[in-house]
Amino acid sequence: MRSILPAVVAGLMFTSGAALGADPDQTIRQTLQALQPNMPIEAVAESPLSGIYQVQLKGGRQIYASADGQYLLQGYLFQVKDGQAVNLTEQAEQRAVAQQINAIPPSEMVVFPAKNTKAHITVFTDTDCGYCQKLHSEMAELNKQGIEVRYLAFPRQGVGSQGYDTLVDVWCADDRQAAMNAAKARKSVASASCTNPVAKQFELGQMVGVQGTPSVVLEDGRMIPGYQPAAQLAKAAIAASKAAASQAPAGAGS
C-alpha cells in the first residue's frame, strides 16, 4: 500500500479537538486539514466496518478515520467471505484509479487504436527507457489482439529533464504516433512547443503510485508495473475490461 502521511499517519494515532456529535464528514475533513492543509480529500463515506469512515484522497489512496476524527488509520481493510480474505482497500483504490484514468480524454494522450477493440490499456511511459521501447515494439501484436494502447507521459527524471523535453516534442507534434514511434526507436524528434499535459500527467502518475516505466493501468484500475509480453498483457487487459464492465453502473460508458 502506498504511504500517505509518513510524518503524520503512521499506523494508529490520536489527534485532538474534534467535537463529538458533529457531522463526521466535516469533522474528519477538519482534522485532516489541520494536520496537513493541502491534503487532497476527494470523499468521505462510511466504510464497511461499523463506526469507521473511509477517506478517499486524490489518486485513489484510502485512509480510515473514526467519526469524531480523533483516530486515523492507514492500512488494508479485509473482509473474510466464504473462507477467503478480500482486500476492500485495494478494491476501492483500484476503482478510484480507474475512474480517474478512464476519464482522461484521448486528445490528451498518444493513442494507438486497435481495429477490433476488445480492451484498452493506459501506459505511463518515458521515451528512453528500454522496457518502454520493448513494449512499444510489440504494438502491432497488441493491436492485433484487440488492445488499444493509450500513452500518458511520465518523464522519469522529472519536469525540465531531457526526457521531459522529448515527451513535450512528441505531444506537440503534428503526428503524435509518428513522433512516438521515432522516439521509441531512439531517433530524433523535431523540437516543438505547445500547451501540453506532460507535467500534469507526470504529477498524476506520482499520485496514483507510478514508480517507474512502463506502468500499465488496466480498465479496472489495476496497475501492472514494468514490461509484460504482448500475449500475457492482452489476456490481462481483456479480463480487466470484462471485470470493469461487470462493476459499472447501468448506463455507464467505458
KOLTORGU-145044 format. One record per residue: residue in three letters; residue number from 1; x negated, y negated, z of N, C-alpha, C in turn. Coordinates in steps of 0.05 Angstrom, whole numbers. Layout:
pagu, tikol, nX, nY, nZ, caX, caY, caZ, cX, cY, cZ
ala, NUM, X, Y, Z, X, Y, Z, X, Y, Z
...
END
This chain:
pagu, tikol, nX, nY, nZ, caX, caY, caZ, cX, cY, cZ
met, 1, -17, 24, 0, 0, 0, 0, -18, -25, 0
arg, 2, -11, -45, -16, -26, -69, -17, -24, -85, 8
ser, 3, -47, -94, 19, -47, -110, 44, -35, -138, 38
ile, 4, -18, -148, 56, -4, -173, 51, -16, -195, 68
leu, 5, -18, -191, 94, -27, -211, 112, -50, -201, 129
pro, 6, -73, -198, 118, -95, -186, 134, -101, -201, 160
ala, 7, -96, -227, 160, -102, -243, 184, -78, -247, 202
val, 8, -55, -238, 192, -31, -244, 208, -15, -219, 215
val, 9, -10, -202, 194, 6, -178, 199, -13, -154, 197
ala, 10, -22, -144, 219, -39, -120, 220, -25, -100, 236
gly, 11, -9, -83, 222, 8, -64, 237, 31, -79, 250
leu, 12, 35, -75, 276, 57, -86, 290, 48, -108, 308
met, 13, 61, -132, 307, 52, -154, 324, 75, -170, 334
phe, 14, 70, -185, 355, 91, -202, 367, 87, -231, 359
thr, 15, 109, -244, 351, 109, -272, 345, 129, -286, 362
ser, 16, 126, -312, 366, 142, -326, 386, 163, -344, 374
gly, 17, 183, -350, 390, 200, -373, 385, 226, -368, 370
ala, 18, 232, -345, 360, 257, -342, 344, 281, -341, 363
ala, 19, 302, -354, 356, 325, -356, 374, 343, -332, 370
leu, 20, 350, -319, 391, 368, -296, 390, 395, -305, 380
gly, 21, 408, -289, 364, 435, -295, 354, 435, -311, 329
ala, 22, 412, -321, 320, 411, -337, 296, 414, -319, 272
asp, 23, 419, -331, 248, 422, -316, 224, 395, -302, 218
pro, 24, 395, -275, 215, 369, -261, 211, 353, -271, 187
asp, 25, 367, -276, 165, 353, -285, 141, 337, -310, 147
gln, 26, 350, -331, 158, 337, -356, 163, 316, -353, 185
thr, 27, 322, -338, 206, 303, -334, 228, 278, -321, 218
ile, 28, 280, -300, 202, 257, -286, 192, 240, -304, 174
arg, 29, 254, -319, 157, 240, -337, 139, 224, -358, 155
gln, 30, 237, -369, 175, 224, -389, 192, 199, -378, 206
thr, 31, 202, -354, 215, 179, -341, 229, 156, -337, 210
leu, 32, 161, -326, 186, 140, -320, 167, 127, -346, 156
gln, 33, 144, -366, 151, 133, -391, 140, 118, -407, 161
ala, 34, 125, -403, 187, 109, -416, 208, 81, -403, 209
leu, 35, 80, -377, 204, 54, -363, 204, 38, -369, 179
gln, 36, 52, -371, 156, 39, -376, 130, 58, -392, 113
pro, 37, 54, -419, 113, 74, -436, 99, 79, -430, 70
asn, 38, 59, -420, 56, 62, -415, 27, 70, -386, 21
met, 39, 80, -371, 41, 87, -343, 36, 110, -342, 16
pro, 40, 107, -327, -6, 127, -327, -28, 150, -307, -22
ile, 41, 168, -315, -5, 191, -297, 2, 212, -298, -20
glu, 42, 218, -274, -30, 238, -272, -52, 266, -266, -40
ala, 43, 267, -248, -20, 293, -240, -10, 289, -227, 18
val, 44, 310, -229, 34, 311, -216, 60, 337, -200, 61
ala, 45, 336, -175, 67, 361, -159, 68, 357, -137, 89
glu, 46, 380, -125, 97, 379, -103, 116, 365, -80, 103
ser, 47, 348, -67, 118, 334, -43, 109, 351, -18, 116
pro, 48, 345, 5, 105, 360, 29, 113, 357, 37, 142
leu, 49, 337, 25, 155, 332, 31, 184, 347, 11, 201
ser, 50, 365, 20, 217, 383, 2, 233, 367, -18, 249
gly, 51, 374, -43, 247, 362, -64, 263, 337, -76, 251
ile, 52, 328, -65, 228, 303, -75, 215, 310, -86, 188
tyr, 53, 298, -109, 182, 303, -123, 157, 279, -120, 138
gln, 54, 285, -118, 112, 265, -115, 92, 260, -141, 78
val, 55, 236, -150, 77, 228, -176, 65, 213, -171, 40
gln, 56, 224, -180, 18, 211, -176, -8, 196, -202, -15
leu, 57, 170, -198, -21, 153, -221, -29, 149, -220, -59
lys, 58, 140, -243, -69, 135, -245, -98, 114, -224, -106
gly, 59, 119, -211, -128, 101, -190, -136, 110, -162, -128
gly, 60, 133, -161, -113, 144, -136, -105, 137, -126, -78
arg, 61, 118, -139, -64, 108, -129, -39, 131, -130, -18
gln, 62, 130, -112, 1, 150, -109, 22, 138, -110, 50
ile, 63, 151, -124, 68, 144, -122, 96, 171, -119, 111
tyr, 64, 170, -113, 137, 194, -109, 153, 193, -127, 177
ala, 65, 217, -134, 187, 219, -153, 209, 244, -146, 226
ser, 66, 242, -151, 252, 265, -149, 269, 284, -172, 264
ala, 67, 309, -169, 271, 329, -190, 265, 323, -217, 278
asp, 68, 309, -216, 301, 303, -241, 315, 276, -253, 306
gly, 69, 263, -240, 287, 238, -250, 276, 214, -246, 295
gln, 70, 217, -232, 317, 195, -230, 336, 175, -208, 329
tyr, 71, 184, -188, 313, 167, -166, 306, 165, -163, 276
leu, 72, 140, -159, 267, 135, -156, 238, 119, -130, 235
leu, 73, 126, -116, 214, 112, -90, 209, 105, -88, 179
gln, 74, 80, -81, 174, 72, -75, 147, 65, -46, 145
gly, 75, 78, -32, 127, 73, -3, 124, 94, 10, 107
tyr, 76, 93, 36, 105, 113, 51, 89, 136, 60, 106
leu, 77, 160, 58, 95, 184, 68, 108, 193, 93, 92
phe, 78, 193, 116, 105, 201, 141, 93, 229, 150, 102
gln, 79, 243, 163, 84, 268, 176, 92, 264, 206, 87
val, 80, 270, 222, 108, 269, 251, 105, 296, 261, 95
lys, 81, 295, 272, 71, 320, 280, 59, 316, 308, 46
asp, 82, 333, 327, 53, 331, 354, 43, 303, 366, 47
gly, 83, 292, 359, 70, 265, 370, 76, 242, 357, 62
gln, 84, 248, 335, 48, 227, 320, 34, 225, 292, 44
ala, 85, 201, 281, 46, 197, 253, 54, 197, 235, 29
val, 86, 216, 216, 28, 219, 198, 6, 208, 171, 14
asn, 87, 189, 160, -1, 177, 134, 6, 195, 112, -4
leu, 88, 211, 101, 14, 230, 80, 6, 216, 54, 0
thr, 89, 195, 48, 14, 180, 23, 9, 168, 23, -19
glu, 90, 156, 45, -27, 144, 47, -53, 165, 44, -75
gln, 91, 188, 57, -70, 210, 54, -90, 219, 26, -93
ala, 92, 222, 12, -70, 231, -16, -71, 211, -34, -85
glu, 93, 185, -29, -80, 164, -44, -93, 164, -40, -123
gln, 94, 168, -15, -131, 168, -9, -159, 192, -22, -173
arg, 95, 215, -21, -161, 239, -34, -173, 234, -64, -176
ala, 96, 222, -77, -156, 216, -105, -158, 196, -112, -180
val, 97, 175, -95, -182, 155, -99, -203, 168, -96, -230
ala, 98, 184, -75, -233, 197, -70, -259, 215, -94, -267
gln, 99, 230, -104, -248, 248, -126, -254, 232, -151, -264
gln, 100, 209, -156, -251, 193, -179, -257, 179, -175, -284
ile, 101, 167, -152, -288, 151, -148, -313, 170, -146, -337
asn, 102, 192, -131, -334, 210, -128, -357, 225, -153, -365
ala, 103, 224, -173, -347, 238, -199, -353, 220, -218, -369
ile, 104, 194, -211, -373, 176, -228, -388, 184, -227, -418
pro, 105, 188, -250, -430, 196, -250, -458, 173, -240, -476
pro, 106, 180, -224, -497, 159, -214, -515, 143, -237, -528
ser, 107, 154, -260, -530, 140, -283, -542, 115, -291, -526
glu, 108, 114, -282, -501, 91, -288, -484, 70, -265, -483
met, 109, 75, -244, -499, 58, -221, -499, 46, -217, -526
val, 110, 28, -198, -528, 19, -187, -554, 31, -160, -556
val, 111, 50, -157, -575, 67, -133, -576, 60, -116, -601
phe, 112, 56, -90, -596, 52, -71, -618, 76, -52, -617
pro, 113, 97, -57, -634, 122, -42, -633, 119, -15, -646
ala, 114, 136, 3, -637, 138, 30, -649, 161, 30, -669
lys, 115, 160, 47, -689, 181, 47, -709, 207, 58, -697
asn, 116, 204, 80, -682, 228, 91, -669, 222, 91, -639
thr, 117, 229, 69, -626, 221, 65, -598, 236, 82, -579
lys, 118, 221, 97, -562, 232, 113, -541, 228, 101, -514
ala, 119, 206, 85, -511, 199, 73, -486, 179, 51, -492
his, 120, 174, 34, -472, 153, 14, -474, 135, 15, -450
ile, 121, 110, 7, -453, 92, 3, -431, 82, -25, -432
thr, 122, 76, -36, -409, 64, -63, -407, 36, -60, -396
val, 123, 16, -69, -410, -12, -64, -403, -26, -90, -397
phe, 124, -36, -93, -372, -53, -115, -365, -81, -108, -377
thr, 125, -91, -125, -395, -115, -118, -410, -135, -141, -410
asp, 126, -160, -133, -413, -182, -151, -420, -193, -142, -446
thr, 127, -206, -159, -461, -214, -151, -488, -241, -136, -488
asp, 128, -257, -140, -468, -284, -128, -469, -288, -105, -450
cys, 129, -267, -94, -438, -271, -70, -421, -269, -45, -438
gly, 130, -288, -27, -433, -290, -3, -450, -265, 14, -451
tyr, 131, -252, 18, -428, -228, 35, -428, -204, 21, -440
cys, 132, -204, -6, -440, -183, -21, -454, -186, -16, -484
gln, 133, -211, -17, -493, -216, -12, -521, -209, 17, -529
lys, 134, -215, 35, -512, -208, 64, -517, -178, 67, -519
leu, 135, -163, 55, -500, -134, 56, -501, -123, 44, -527
his, 136, -135, 21, -535, -125, 7, -559, -131, 24, -584
ser, 137, -152, 39, -583, -159, 56, -607, -139, 77, -611
glu, 138, -122, 83, -591, -101, 103, -593, -73, 90, -598
met, 139, -73, 65, -606, -48, 51, -611, -30, 65, -631
ala, 140, -42, 74, -653, -26, 87, -674, -12, 112, -663
glu, 141, -26, 127, -646, -15, 152, -635, 7, 145, -615
leu, 142, 3, 124, -599, 24, 116, -580, 49, 107, -595
asn, 143, 45, 91, -616, 68, 82, -632, 82, 105, -645
lys, 144, 66, 124, -655, 77, 148, -668, 95, 164, -648
gln, 145, 87, 164, -623, 101, 178, -602, 126, 162, -593
gly, 146, 130, 138, -604, 154, 122, -598, 149, 103, -575
ile, 147, 124, 97, -569, 117, 79, -547, 109, 51, -557
glu, 148, 125, 31, -550, 118, 4, -556, 98, -6, -534
val, 149, 77, -18, -543, 56, -28, -525, 58, -58, -523
arg, 150, 61, -68, -498, 63, -97, -493, 39, -105, -476
tyr, 151, 23, -123, -487, -1, -132, -472, 4, -157, -456
leu, 152, -6, -157, -432, -9, -181, -416, -38, -186, -411
ala, 153, -46, -211, -407, -74, -218, -404, -83, -215, -375
phe, 154, -107, -203, -372, -119, -201, -345, -149, -204, -348
pro, 155, -159, -228, -350, -189, -232, -352, -202, -225, -325
arg, 156, -217, -203, -326, -228, -192, -301, -246, -211, -286
gln, 157, -260, -228, -301, -279, -247, -289, -266, -273, -281
gly, 158, -239, -275, -285, -225, -298, -275, -221, -320, -296
val, 159, -205, -339, -289, -199, -362, -306, -225, -378, -311
gly, 160, -229, -385, -336, -253, -400, -343, -276, -383, -352
ser, 161, -274, -357, -349, -296, -339, -358, -295, -335, -388
gln, 162, -316, -323, -399, -317, -317, -427, -294, -299, -436
gly, 163, -288, -279, -419, -265, -262, -425, -239, -277, -426
tyr, 164, -236, -296, -408, -212, -313, -407, -210, -328, -434
asp, 165, -232, -340, -442, -232, -356, -467, -224, -339, -491
thr, 166, -234, -314, -492, -227, -296, -514, -197, -289, -514
leu, 167, -187, -285, -490, -158, -279, -488, -141, -303, -497
val, 168, -150, -327, -490, -136, -351, -499, -137, -352, -530
asp, 169, -160, -346, -542, -162, -346, -571, -142, -326, -583
val, 170, -140, -302, -570, -121, -282, -580, -92, -292, -578
trp, 171, -85, -303, -555, -57, -312, -551, -50, -336, -568
cys, 172, -70, -352, -576, -65, -375, -592, -69, -371, -622
ala, 173, -76, -346, -630, -80, -340, -658, -53, -340, -673
asp, 174, -55, -346, -698, -31, -345, -715, -20, -316, -716
asp, 175, -38, -297, -717, -31, -268, -718, -44, -256, -693
arg, 176, -28, -253, -672, -39, -243, -646, -48, -214, -649
gln, 177, -33, -198, -664, -40, -170, -667, -68, -167, -680
ala, 178, -72, -182, -702, -98, -181, -716, -120, -191, -698
ala, 179, -115, -212, -683, -135, -222, -665, -141, -202, -642
met, 180, -121, -189, -632, -126, -169, -611, -142, -145, -623
asn, 181, -134, -136, -647, -149, -115, -660, -179, -122, -663
ala, 182, -184, -146, -671, -212, -155, -675, -226, -156, -648
ala, 183, -214, -167, -628, -226, -170, -602, -233, -143, -590
lys, 184, -214, -124, -593, -218, -97, -581, -239, -81, -597
ala, 185, -245, -90, -621, -266, -77, -638, -292, -92, -634
arg, 186, -293, -110, -615, -317, -126, -609, -325, -144, -633
lys, 187, -306, -153, -648, -310, -172, -670, -303, -199, -660
ser, 188, -313, -219, -673, -308, -247, -664, -279, -254, -671
val, 189, -268, -271, -654, -241, -282, -658, -243, -312, -660
ala, 190, -230, -323, -680, -231, -352, -684, -222, -367, -660
ser, 191, -237, -387, -653, -230, -404, -630, -204, -418, -635
ala, 192, -187, -418, -615, -161, -431, -618, -152, -441, -591
ser, 193, -134, -461, -591, -124, -471, -566, -94, -477, -570
cys, 194, -79, -473, -548, -51, -478, -548, -41, -476, -520
thr, 195, -16, -483, -515, -4, -477, -489, 0, -447, -488
asn, 196, -12, -434, -468, -13, -405, -467, -8, -395, -439
pro, 197, 0, -369, -436, 7, -358, -410, -16, -342, -397
val, 198, -41, -344, -407, -62, -326, -398, -67, -329, -368
ala, 199, -70, -354, -358, -75, -358, -330, -51, -348, -313
lys, 200, -27, -353, -323, -3, -345, -308, -1, -315, -307
gln, 201, -9, -301, -328, -8, -272, -328, -29, -260, -310
phe, 202, -53, -273, -309, -74, -264, -291, -64, -266, -262
glu, 203, -51, -288, -256, -41, -291, -228, -19, -270, -222
leu, 204, -2, -265, -242, 19, -245, -238, 6, -218, -233
gly, 205, -14, -211, -249, -27, -185, -245, -38, -182, -217
gln, 206, -50, -203, -207, -61, -202, -179, -38, -198, -159
met, 207, -15, -211, -164, 7, -208, -146, 19, -180, -145
val, 208, 19, -167, -168, 31, -140, -169, 11, -118, -163
gly, 209, -13, -126, -157, -33, -106, -148, -53, -96, -169
val, 210, -55, -110, -191, -75, -102, -211, -103, -107, -200
gln, 211, -120, -86, -201, -147, -89, -191, -168, -84, -213
gly, 212, -159, -75, -236, -177, -70, -258, -161, -66, -283
thr, 213, -175, -63, -305, -162, -60, -331, -172, -34, -344
pro, 214, -155, -21, -361, -127, -28, -364, -110, -19, -340
ser, 215, -89, -34, -335, -69, -26, -315, -42, -25, -329
val, 216, -30, -2, -330, -6, 3, -345, 18, 3, -327
val, 217, 38, -14, -333, 63, -14, -317, 84, -1, -334
leu, 218, 96, 20, -323, 118, 35, -336, 144, 20, -332
glu, 219, 165, 29, -346, 190, 14, -345, 203, 16, -317
asp, 220, 197, 36, -302, 209, 38, -275, 192, 24, -254
gly, 221, 171, 10, -262, 154, -6, -244, 130, 9, -233
arg, 222, 128, 35, -240, 105, 50, -230, 80, 41, -246
met, 223, 58, 38, -232, 33, 29, -244, 13, 51, -247
ile, 224, 1, 54, -270, -20, 73, -275, -46, 57, -278
pro, 225, -64, 59, -259, -89, 45, -261, -109, 60, -278
gly, 226, -120, 47, -298, -140, 60, -315, -129, 73, -339
tyr, 227, -147, 85, -354, -141, 97, -380, -128, 125, -377
gln, 228, -109, 131, -393, -99, 158, -397, -96, 164, -427
pro, 229, -101, 189, -435, -98, 196, -464, -70, 190, -473
ala, 230, -68, 185, -499, -42, 176, -511, -19, 196, -505
ala, 231, -24, 222, -509, -3, 242, -505, 7, 242, -476
gln, 232, -12, 240, -457, -4, 240, -429, 10, 214, -421
leu, 233, 1, 192, -432, 13, 166, -426, 41, 164, -438
ala, 234, 44, 175, -462, 70, 174, -475, 91, 191, -460
lys, 235, 82, 213, -450, 100, 231, -434, 109, 216, -409
ala, 236, 91, 203, -395, 97, 188, -371, 116, 165, -377
ala, 237, 110, 151, -399, 126, 128, -407, 155, 135, -413
ile, 238, 159, 157, -427, 186, 166, -434, 202, 175, -410
ala, 239, 188, 189, -392, 201, 197, -367, 209, 173, -350
ala, 240, 191, 153, -349, 197, 129, -334, 220, 113, -346
ser, 241, 221, 112, -372, 243, 98, -386, 270, 111, -379
lys, 242, 271, 138, -378, 295, 152, -371, 303, 147, -342
ala, 243, 283, 146, -324, 287, 141, -296, 298, 113, -292
ala, 244, 286, 93, -306, 295, 66, -304, 324, 62, -314
ala, 245, 331, 76, -336, 358, 75, -347, 378, 86, -327
ser, 246, 371, 108, -313, 389, 120, -294, 394, 103, -270
gln, 247, 374, 85, -264, 377, 68, -240, 389, 41, -246
ala, 248, 391, 34, -272, 401, 8, -279, 430, 5, -274
pro, 249, 440, -19, -265, 468, -23, -261, 483, -21, -288
ala, 250, 508, -14, -287, 524, -12, -311, 524, -38, -327
gly, 251, 518, -37, -353, 518, -60, -370, 491, -74, -371
ala, 252, 471, -65, -355, 445, -78, -355, 429, -69, -379
gly, 253, 414, -87, -391, 397, -81, -413, 369, -73, -404
ser, 254, 351, -65, -423, 324, -57, -416, 305, -80, -416
END
